[in-house]
Amino acid sequence: MIIQLSGDLTYAGYLLVFTVATLACFVSIDRVQHLEEPGTRRGLTALLLTSGGWALSYLGYFLVPDPRLKTAFYVAGLVVGLATVGAWLYFCSAFTGRTLHRSTGLRRAAVAIFLVVVALKVTNSYHGLYFATRTATAPFPHLAVTHGPAHWIVIGLSYALTFVGYFMLFERLRQVSYETWPFGLLVAVTGAPFVLNFVGHATPLLVDVSHEPLGVAVFAVGVSFVFHERFQAIGLADGDDKPILIVNERDQLREYNGAAASLFPSLSQPDVIGRPLWSVVPSVAEALDSESGVLSVHDGGEVRYYQLTESPFAAGRSPVGRLVLFTDITERERDRRELQRQNERLEEFASVVSHDLRNPLQVLRGAFEGARETGDPSHFERGERALDRMETLIDDVLSLARQGQPIDETEPISLASLAASCWEVIEAGDADLVVETDLDLVADPDRFRQLLENLFRNAVEHGGDDVTVRVGRLPDGNGFYVADSGPGIPVDDREAVFESGYSTTDGGTGFGLAIVSEIVDAHGWEITVSGRAVDDAHDGHTESGARSRAATGATFEITGISSPAGVDASEAA
């Protein structure tokens, strides 16, 4: 009585789990139709369709009483079950970004092998190489199957191909560095029925049939209903592990992967999920609103550029937000900016030739004509001054062109030591240099020297012989400042001062700060100018805590520099 009750419960359990597996696979088909990648969508649909059909054939095998119908359902399961191997490989190839599923040769070979094996299975009644049937009573009365040699050859090939799919999936999970453990667990569950198969073959506790549809059913429910967003994010991410953010329709952060967390440390803060994107990574929110969609990020002491692309993100057929994908375009953006700088330098050179050099040429021509007509030697002095002016302009234009070239070699530099050395070679008069704090940085020494000399010369020329120039590290350690006690720079002129030819003095060429800007750009740094000295710009105190005497004047801040260790200077501070 107890044995019969146990058998009845086992029989009911088989009917229940295979019914659930059939429904889970077929219901999940509609849920996967919204997947963005067509190959993944087709592969997963085929896997669910064949697995559901496989489970359904086993329901017929267990339910019908006629042995011939049982055998027919069993053979149908063998055919559909073999098709799941092809669907599984197609899905794995497409989901991991491979091209095996698109190979015409492989697909033709797979179809040929499939047809040969199917023919072997459906003709088993003639040759008996695949299986034989008998009546069994444990764990409940059923038509038992004894496997023939052809079965073991086919099952070995099937398992080998299945493990190829597992290899592709787990390799992808390792590459993505996403929080992939839920999906990895689901993939592992698809292989768990192998244990049930072994128990059913070796003991009378279970029926000797293939239990794989049960694992696929759990996988289907998991990727379609439970871990749906994470499944899509892993599939849409490229194999080179691009940063990914997922935001909902209210622009609140929902998910991010490991690459994004490495790029944006703010994502490591607690409770970032659910917060507005602009409050977590404001630079990303601004880039998404911009026309270009290009984001610049200081990463490891250098500036990298990312193209942001957005893809609709849905659960079933209901949109739930957007997936933001970051594509590294640093080299392309650097080339574009370099080309833009070269074009600007060509325009500047043309402007100098057509305008700035024309004036001293006219003065020189007038001086020669005056000397020819009058013989007065003072005209030669005027002509000599015009020639000096032309020489200065040409030197500055050539210097400007050289500074825009890419940086090839850098070395560690002490800001304090180089600043003192640069101060000695400029005509400073009674002006004073005060180095308030030192900073170690990595730069091209020759160009960095020119940068400091031009900033110092600019301060002396506009601030007078008694100006005080102060140099030091910014409080956050991400750069340094050069501040003076001169008259300062009007707010409306602070962007124009870096343009070639801009000058507020009659004798200036207007190239000094343009050269500074080119040197800064060539290093990948950034420069800003304010009309206050560093004490006002930073809460009234220098980093050393001393009140600066340069209460007014211009303050130039250079940020985004690298430390000798090759990390962001702000981290080294």
C-alpha positions in Angstrom: 0.0 0.0 0.0 2.8 2.4 0.9 4.7 1.5 -2.2 1.6 2.1 -4.3 1.0 5.5 -2.6 4.6 6.5 -3.2 4.3 5.5 -6.9 1.1 7.5 -7.3 2.7 10.6 -5.7 5.7 10.2 -8.0 3.4 9.9 -11.0 1.5 12.9 -10.0 4.7 14.8 -9.4 5.9 14.0 -13.0 2.6 15.2 -14.5 2.8 18.4 -12.4 6.4 19.4 -13.1 6.2 18.6 -16.9 2.9 20.5 -17.1 4.4 23.5 -15.4 7.5 23.2 -17.6 5.3 23.2 -20.8 3.3 26.2 -19.7 6.4 28.1 -18.5 8.2 27.7 -21.8 5.2 28.6 -24.0 4.1 31.5 -21.8 7.6 32.9 -21.8 7.8 33.0 -25.6 5.7 36.2 -25.7 7.9 37.8 -23.1 11.1 37.5 -25.1 9.7 39.0 -28.3 10.7 42.5 -27.2 14.4 41.7 -27.0 16.5 44.2 -28.9 19.0 41.8 -30.5 17.2 39.7 -33.3 19.6 36.7 -33.0 19.1 36.4 -29.3 15.3 36.8 -29.7 15.1 34.1 -32.4 17.4 31.7 -30.5 15.6 32.0 -27.2 12.2 31.7 -28.9 13.3 28.5 -30.6 14.8 27.2 -27.3 11.5 27.8 -25.5 9.4 26.4 -28.3 11.4 23.2 -28.6 11.7 22.7 -24.8 8.0 23.3 -24.4 7.3 20.8 -27.1 9.7 18.3 -25.5 7.9 18.6 -22.1 4.5 18.3 -23.8 5.6 15.1 -25.6 6.5 13.6 -22.2 3.1 14.5 -20.8 1.6 12.4 -23.7 4.1 9.7 -22.9 3.0 9.5 -19.3 -0.8 10.0 -19.9 -1.8 7.8 -22.8 -2.4 4.1 -22.0 -1.7 2.6 -25.4 2.0 1.4 -25.6 2.1 2.3 -29.3 1.0 5.9 -28.6 3.5 6.0 -25.7 6.2 5.0 -28.1 5.1 7.6 -30.6 5.2 10.4 -28.0 8.6 9.2 -26.8 10.0 9.3 -30.4 8.4 12.8 -30.8 10.3 13.9 -27.7 13.5 12.5 -29.0 13.1 14.5 -32.2 12.1 17.8 -30.5 14.7 17.2 -27.8 17.5 17.0 -30.4 16.2 20.3 -31.9 16.7 22.0 -28.6 20.5 21.5 -28.9 20.6 23.5 -32.1 18.3 26.2 -30.6 20.6 26.3 -27.5 23.7 26.8 -29.5 22.0 29.5 -31.7 20.9 31.4 -28.6 24.3 31.1 -26.9 26.1 32.4 -30.0 23.8 35.3 -30.6 23.6 36.3 -26.9 27.4 36.3 -26.5 28.0 38.4 -29.6 29.5 35.6 -31.7 28.7 34.8 -35.4 28.5 31.0 -35.3 24.7 31.2 -35.7 25.1 33.2 -38.9 27.4 30.8 -40.6 25.7 29.3 -43.6 28.1 26.3 -43.7 27.5 25.5 -40.0 23.8 25.8 -40.3 23.7 23.5 -43.3 25.9 20.9 -41.5 23.7 21.1 -38.4 20.5 20.5 -40.5 22.1 17.6 -42.3 23.2 15.9 -39.0 19.8 16.6 -37.5 18.0 14.9 -40.4 20.2 11.9 -40.3 19.7 11.4 -36.5 16.0 12.0 -36.8 15.8 9.3 -39.5 17.7 7.0 -37.2 15.2 7.7 -34.4 11.9 7.4 -36.3 13.0 4.1 -38.0 14.0 2.5 -34.7 11.2 -0.1 -35.0 13.1 -1.5 -38.0 16.7 -1.7 -36.7 16.4 -1.3 -32.9 19.7 0.5 -32.6 18.3 3.4 -30.7 16.1 2.0 -28.0 13.9 -0.9 -26.9 10.8 -0.8 -24.7 9.6 -2.9 -21.8 7.1 -2.6 -19.0 8.3 -1.4 -15.6 6.6 -0.9 -12.3 9.0 1.4 -10.4 8.7 4.1 -9.4 5.2 3.7 -11.0 3.9 1.5 -13.9 5.2 2.9 -17.1 6.7 2.0 -20.5 10.4 1.8 -19.7 13.1 2.4 -22.3 16.4 0.5 -22.7 18.9 2.6 -24.6 20.8 1.2 -27.6 24.3 2.1 -28.9 23.0 4.8 -31.3 21.4 6.6 -28.3 24.7 6.8 -26.4 26.6 8.2 -29.5 23.9 10.8 -30.1 23.7 11.7 -26.4 27.4 12.1 -26.2 27.5 14.5 -29.2 24.5 16.4 -27.8 26.1 16.9 -24.4 29.4 18.0 -26.0 27.6 20.6 -28.1 25.6 21.7 -25.0 28.8 22.3 -23.0 30.1 24.4 -25.9 27.1 26.7 -25.3 27.8 26.7 -21.5 31.4 27.7 -22.3 30.2 30.7 -24.4 27.8 31.9 -21.7 30.2 31.7 -18.8 33.0 33.3 -20.7 30.7 36.2 -21.5 29.7 36.5 -17.8 33.4 36.6 -16.9 34.1 39.4 -19.5 31.1 41.6 -18.6 32.1 42.1 -14.9 28.4 42.9 -14.3 26.6 41.6 -11.3 25.9 38.4 -13.2 25.5 35.8 -10.5 21.6 35.6 -10.8 21.9 34.9 -14.5 24.9 32.5 -13.9 22.7 30.6 -11.4 19.9 30.3 -14.0 22.3 29.0 -16.6 23.6 26.4 -14.1 20.0 25.3 -13.4 19.6 24.3 -17.0 22.3 21.7 -16.4 20.9 20.4 -13.1 18.5 17.9 -14.8 21.6 15.9 -15.8 21.6 14.7 -12.2 18.0 13.6 -12.4 18.8 11.8 -15.7 21.6 9.9 -14.0 19.4 9.0 -11.0 16.6 7.8 -13.3 19.1 5.7 -15.4 20.9 4.2 -12.4 18.1 3.7 -9.9 14.3 3.0 -9.8 13.7 6.2 -7.9 13.0 8.2 -11.0 11.9 7.4 -14.6 14.7 7.0 -17.1 13.8 10.0 -19.3 15.4 13.3 -20.2 14.5 16.0 -17.6 16.1 18.9 -19.4 12.8 20.7 -20.1 12.5 21.3 -16.4 15.8 23.2 -16.3 14.9 25.2 -19.4 11.5 26.1 -17.8 13.2 27.6 -14.7 15.6 29.5 -17.0 12.7 30.8 -19.0 10.8 32.1 -16.0 14.0 33.6 -14.6 15.1 35.6 -17.7 11.6 36.5 -18.7 10.0 37.5 -15.4 12.5 37.7 -12.5 15.9 38.9 -13.7 14.6 40.3 -17.0 16.5 43.7 -16.9 19.8 42.1 -15.9 19.5 39.6 -18.6 19.0 42.3 -21.2 21.8 44.4 -19.9 24.3 41.5 -20.2 23.1 40.7 -23.7 23.3 44.3 -24.9 26.8 44.9 -23.4 29.6 44.2 -25.7 32.3 41.6 -25.0 34.8 44.3 -24.2 32.8 45.3 -21.1 31.5 48.7 -21.9 30.0 50.8 -19.1 26.2 50.5 -18.8 23.6 52.5 -16.9 19.9 51.7 -16.8 17.5 54.5 -15.9 13.7 54.4 -15.7 11.2 56.7 -17.4 11.7 59.3 -14.6 15.5 59.3 -15.2 16.1 57.5 -11.9 19.0 55.0 -11.8 17.9 51.4 -11.8 21.1 49.4 -12.6 24.7 49.7 -13.5 27.6 47.3 -14.3 31.1 46.9 -12.9 32.7 48.9 -15.7 30.4 51.9 -15.0 31.2 51.7 -11.3 34.9 51.8 -12.1 34.5 54.8 -14.3 32.2 56.7 -11.9 33.2 56.2 -8.2 30.0 58.0 -7.1 28.1 54.9 -8.1 29.7 53.1 -5.1 27.8 55.3 -2.7 25.0 53.6 -0.7 21.4 53.9 -1.9 22.2 55.3 -5.4 19.6 53.0 -6.9 16.4 55.0 -7.3 18.0 58.4 -7.1 17.8 60.9 -10.1 20.6 60.4 -12.6 21.7 64.0 -12.3 22.3 63.7 -8.6 24.5 60.6 -8.9 26.5 61.3 -12.1 25.6 64.9 -13.2 28.1 64.8 -16.1 26.3 61.9 -17.7 23.0 63.7 -17.4 24.4 66.8 -19.0 26.0 64.7 -21.8 22.7 63.0 -22.6 21.0 66.4 -22.9 23.8 67.7 -25.2 23.6 67.6 -28.9 26.7 65.6 -29.4 26.2 63.1 -26.6 30.0 63.0 -26.0 31.2 62.8 -22.4 34.8 63.6 -21.2 36.0 61.8 -18.1 39.3 62.1 -16.2 40.3 58.5 -15.8 43.7 57.4 -14.4 45.3 60.8 -15.0 44.1 61.2 -18.6 41.0 62.5 -20.3 38.9 59.9 -22.1 35.9 60.5 -24.3 32.8 58.4 -24.5 29.9 58.4 -26.9 26.7 57.9 -25.1 23.9 56.0 -26.8 20.4 55.2 -25.5 18.3 52.2 -26.2 14.7 51.7 -25.1 14.3 49.2 -22.2 11.1 47.2 -21.8 9.7 44.5 -19.5 7.5 42.4 -21.8 5.8 44.9 -24.0 5.8 47.7 -21.5 8.6 50.3 -21.7 10.4 50.8 -18.3 13.2 53.1 -19.2 16.5 53.4 -21.2 19.8 51.6 -21.3 22.7 54.0 -21.6 25.8 52.5 -23.3 29.2 54.1 -23.1 31.5 53.6 -26.2 35.1 54.7 -25.8 35.9 57.1 -28.7 39.0 58.7 -27.1 41.3 58.2 -30.1 38.7 59.4 -32.6 37.8 62.4 -30.4 41.5 63.3 -30.0 42.0 63.1 -33.7 39.0 65.3 -34.3 40.1 67.9 -31.8 43.7 67.8 -33.2 42.3 68.4 -36.7 40.1 71.2 -35.3 43.2 72.8 -33.7 45.2 72.5 -36.9 42.4 74.2 -38.8 42.2 77.0 -36.2 46.0 77.5 -36.4 45.8 77.8 -40.2 43.1 80.4 -39.8 45.2 82.2 -37.2 48.2 82.2 -39.5 46.1 83.5 -42.3 44.8 86.2 -40.0 48.3 87.2 -39.0 49.5 87.3 -42.6 46.5 89.2 -43.8 46.1 91.6 -40.9 48.7 91.7 -38.2 51.7 91.6 -40.6 50.1 94.1 -43.0 50.3 97.0 -40.5 54.0 96.8 -39.8 54.6 96.3 -43.6 52.7 99.5 -44.2 54.8 101.2 -41.6 58.0 99.8 -43.1 57.0 100.9 -46.6 56.2 104.4 -45.3 59.5 104.6 -43.5 61.4 103.7 -46.7 59.4 106.2 -48.7 60.0 108.9 -46.1 63.8 108.1 -46.0 64.0 108.2 -49.8 62.2 111.5 -50.0 63.8 113.3 -47.1 66.9 111.4 -46.2 66.0 111.7 -42.6 67.6 108.7 -40.7 64.7 108.7 -38.1 62.6 106.9 -40.7 65.1 104.0 -40.5 64.5 103.8 -36.8 60.7 103.6 -37.5 61.3 100.9 -40.1 63.5 99.0 -37.7 60.8 99.0 -35.1 58.3 97.7 -37.7 60.8 94.8 -38.6 61.1 94.0 -34.9 57.3 93.9 -34.6 57.1 91.5 -37.6 59.8 89.3 -36.2 57.9 89.1 -32.9 54.7 88.2 -34.6 56.3 85.5 -36.7 58.1 84.0 -33.7 54.8 83.9 -31.7 52.9 82.3 -34.6 55.5 79.6 -35.0 55.5 79.0 -31.2 51.7 78.8 -31.2 51.9 76.2 -34.0 54.5 74.1 -32.2 52.6 74.1 -28.9 49.5 72.5 -30.5 51.5 69.4 -31.5 50.8 66.2 -29.5 52.9 65.5 -26.4 55.3 62.6 -27.0 57.5 62.5 -23.9 56.8 63.6 -20.4 58.7 63.4 -17.1 58.1 64.2 -13.4 58.4 67.9 -12.6 58.4 69.9 -9.4 56.2 73.0 -9.8 58.2 75.0 -7.2 61.6 74.3 -8.8 60.5 75.0 -12.3 58.6 78.2 -11.3 61.6 79.6 -9.6 63.8 78.8 -12.7 61.3 80.4 -15.1 61.1 83.6 -12.9 64.8 84.1 -13.3 64.7 84.4 -17.1 61.8 86.9 -17.5 62.2 90.7 -17.1 60.3 90.9 -13.8 61.7 94.3 -12.5 60.6 94.7 -8.9 57.9 92.1 -9.2 57.8 89.3 -6.6 57.2 85.5 -7.0 55.8 83.6 -4.1 55.6 79.8 -4.3 53.1 78.9 -1.7 52.9 75.1 -2.1 54.7 72.6 -4.3 53.2 70.0 -6.6 54.7 67.0 -8.4 53.3 66.5 -11.8 54.0 64.8 -15.2 54.5 67.1 -18.2 56.7 67.9 -21.2 59.3 70.0 -19.4 60.1 72.4 -22.3 56.4 73.2 -23.0 55.6 73.5 -19.3 58.4 76.0 -18.9 56.9 78.0 -21.8 53.5 77.8 -20.1 54.8 79.3 -16.8 57.0 81.9 -18.5 54.0 83.2 -20.6 51.8 83.3 -17.5 54.5 85.2 -15.5 55.2 87.5 -18.4 51.5 88.2 -18.8 51.2 89.1 -15.1 54.2 91.5 -15.2 53.1 93.2 -18.4 49.6 93.8 -17.2 50.2 94.1 -13.4 53.3 96.4 -13.4 56.8 96.1 -12.1 55.6 95.8 -8.5 53.1 93.0 -9.1 53.1 89.9 -6.8 52.7 86.5 -8.5 51.7 83.5 -6.4 52.0 79.9 -7.4 50.7 76.8 -5.6 48.7 73.6 -5.6 44.9 73.8 -5.7 43.2 72.6 -2.5 41.8 69.4 -4.1 45.3 68.5 -5.5 44.0 68.2 -9.0 46.1 71.1 -10.4 47.8 74.4 -9.6 47.2 78.1 -9.8 49.1 81.2 -10.9 47.6 84.3 -9.3 48.7 88.0 -9.5 47.9 91.2 -7.7 47.3 93.1 -10.9 44.2 94.8 -12.1 42.4 91.6 -13.0 40.5 90.6 -16.1 36.9 91.8 -16.7 34.3 89.1 -16.7 33.4 89.7 -20.3 37.0 89.2 -21.5 37.9 86.0 -19.6 37.1 83.7 -22.5 38.6 86.0 -25.1 42.0 86.2 -23.4 42.9 82.8 -24.8 42.1 83.7 -28.4 45.0 84.4 -30.7 45.6 88.1 -31.3 43.7 89.3 -28.3 45.6 92.0 -26.4 44.8 95.0 -24.3 48.2 96.7 -24.9 49.4 98.4 -28.0 52.7 96.5 -28.0 51.4 93.0 -27.3 50.9 90.4 -30.0 48.0 88.7 -28.2 49.6 85.2 -28.5 51.0 84.7 -25.0 47.8 83.3 -23.4 46.9 81.5 -26.7 50.2 79.7 -26.4 49.4 78.8 -22.8 46.0 77.4 -23.9 47.6 75.3 -26.6 50.1 73.8 -24.2 47.3 73.0 -21.7 45.2 71.3 -24.5 48.2 69.3 -25.7 48.6 67.9 -22.2 44.9 67.1 -21.9 44.4 69.6 -19.1 41.9 72.4 -18.6 42.5 76.0 -17.8 40.1 78.6 -16.3 40.6 82.2 -15.3 38.9 84.3 -12.7 39.2 87.9 -11.7 40.0 87.1 -8.1 43.2 85.9 -6.5 43.4 82.4 -5.1 42.5 83.5 -1.5 39.1 84.8 -2.7 38.5 81.9 -5.1 39.0 79.3 -2.4 37.1 80.5 0.7 39.6 83.2 1.5 42.6 81.0 2.3 45.5 79.4 0.4 46.1 75.7 0.9 48.8 76.5 3.5 46.3 78.5 5.5 48.0 81.8 5.0 46.0 84.8 3.8 47.1 85.9 0.3 48.2 89.5 -0.1 47.1 89.3 -3.7 43.6 90.5 -2.9 42.7 91.4 -6.5 44.0 90.4 -9.9 43.8 87.4 -12.2 43.9 83.8 -11.2 44.6 81.0 -13.7 43.8 77.5 -12.6 45.1 74.5 -14.5 43.4 71.2 -13.6 43.2 67.5 -14.8 47.0 67.0 -14.4 48.8 63.7 -13.7 51.0 62.8 -10.8 54.4 61.0 -11.3 52.7 57.8 -10.1 50.4 57.9 -13.1 47.2 58.4 -11.1 44.9 61.4 -10.9 46.6 64.1 -8.9 43.5 64.5 -6.7 44.0 61.0 -5.5 47.7 61.6 -4.8 47.0 64.7 -2.8 
